Amino acid sequence: MNQFVSGVWRYCFGSAEDASPVRFFGGGAARLEDAGSVSLPFGYKDITVRFTRRGSVVELPMKNDENFYGFGLQFFSLNHAGRRRFMKVNSDPSADTGESHAPIPFYVSTAGYGVLVDTFRYVTFYLGTNGAKGSSKVFAKPMKAHREFSEQSLYALKQAHNERRVLIEIPNCEGADLYFFEGPSMLDVVCRYNLFSGGGCIPPLWALGNWYRLYGGADQNFTLQLAETFRRQGIPFDVIGLEPGWQSHSYSCTYQWNAFLFPEPDDLLHQLRRQNYHVNLWEHVFIHPHAELYAKLENRSGDYEVWGGLVPDLADKKTRELFGGYHRDHFVDNGISGFKIDECDNSDFNPSSWSFPELSSFPSGLDGEQMHSALGLLYQKTIEQAFRDRGIRTMGQVRSSWALAAKSPFVLYSDLYDHRQFIRALVNSGFSGLLWSPEVRSCEDAEDLIRRLQSVVFSSQSLLNCWRIPNPPWFQTDLAKNLAGEKMNGSDAVTAIVKKFLELRMKLIPYFYAAFWRYHLEGRPPVRALALDYENDGLTHTIDDQYMFGDSLLVAPVFRGQTSREVFLPAGEWYDFWTHERLSGGKTIVCKTDLEILPVFIKSGVIFPLAEPVLCVKEDTVFDLTVFCFGGGEKRFTLYEDDGLSLAHEEGKYNTLVLTQDGNGSVSAVRTGTEPPRYVVREWNGIDCGVLS
Ligand code: GAL
């Protein structure tokens, strides 16, 4: 009996389709039938399947008090028990249906297991919503007539039946494989799922710096001027992103420079590189008739156009090679560091329903339904390969994804813009191997800008997406006034706060890079719900506005209009990030929230490195570290050093720098490996940890 990674089991029924996430993106596992003593709360005999005219149905047992997390990038709810989840890619997820840019048919249960339905079909999960016929009969109480009418009592959901089930309907297929992931904890389940996906991605080091996406109408001079201004003002940015205007035609795409706005792209790239910027280009997958790629891919595309362009069949290997090869030869080789791959989702709520229809067919045999689910991740793999061909890492942005995405170095974003929902999405994304950025765009006012920025610097990608505004939001937050070039009152003071938080992001890079290494090696998500780290404390199970950032930071974002907020600190000692004041956990505290303060807490008993901020991450940047030891006891933290750029780490070319403090207070930093050092420990600081020696 073989296991792909320990504790992952496959259950096959009917005849599965050739196109599926596991078949496309890796994974593989032993059959559940062989498993013997699998530590799942139910056995394969408890799973029932049947086929209907609509497709396939699977039923799984469910405990009455079981809660479910995951299902991808969800904006509206955290615990999905008692809900129906419809796994359909949708770019305007405006209601709590389960639809999303990245709905993932994978969930994690508080009963200590996870389930992946290996399909690109629009699966629907009914998570304990309906008992089977007759299951309520035995529990029904004698009927009592009610004297008074209230809507509440009319609709109150009486869970009379104790036979809750999870019903899974997979349409348009005659079978599928299910993968079960063992716990015992939910974090174990998530780690296994991420390892099954190939391990989490490790971004290039520069990608952990700050990103600025420019105004869509920017030209070459505008781009250079703004880039120079940031350097002159000492505002740290690593990445400049160009939006649609860089292309000669962008809806659909030519993937060619716009000769009017960018007459000398080589010169532009040269000048930006000279200032150590990385350049990221916006595009989508739909190919304009005037694109060089058109003729090559005409016979390798779906049978309907989008925005007058081809929809290349990225499920086909040759098509991926042609599309990716073009990017490699024209852009990677010219120094482009990454792409924002837009519009690869679908929309039903947009009246023009701009994407390809579900009834489409593709030469590889996929239909439109399957392609909608698969396209985002196929597109990511195609673009990543263009960089892998040259032995370098990339990190980009994407608007859609699907199951087994953890290895893919792309961060999700949305055109929606509710800050509160963005944080819930951040909390949710870690359950399903996704990275998410609550990007900053134009804002209600300076307060909104600062509050959003504070959460962005504590997210997977510190991104300002200023594609609609020519001036930075700290110059003017109001869209119309920004377009008119009108500076807002107090802009200088706002700029100083913005700069402080962008610098904070730079200070966190070594710490956060280490979190990505754990994502890669152990599957542990860099950003996590409290329920993952503190599962035994039931109070964390409903918290969707706080999260763990890296190993030891608890972040509690503040939203516009809040002057204080409640923060739940799990049991144990904690330290205020800003003041180092010690606080006792196991309770909810109330934090005052001055505009310059975002409640962040450090766990006791940890080593926490903070870097001197740099303006950007260069190839030879060496970070000066101040290392803090918080609280008593032995502790250790592992930093990872490598070139931060290439794939050499996959061949073991990296160092570990292990920071420890023993029970007597002695500290050490021990490097293993022969790569050039990336970190220098300048100072040790102890807080409540005895004498440092
Ligand atoms: C949207 C995208 C925005 C911006 C815009 C440009 O689809 O979400 O971030 O890139 O396109 O047209």
Residues whose N, C-alpha, C, O or C-beta is under 5 A from the ligand:
A	BS01	GAL	P244 D342 S414 D415 W467
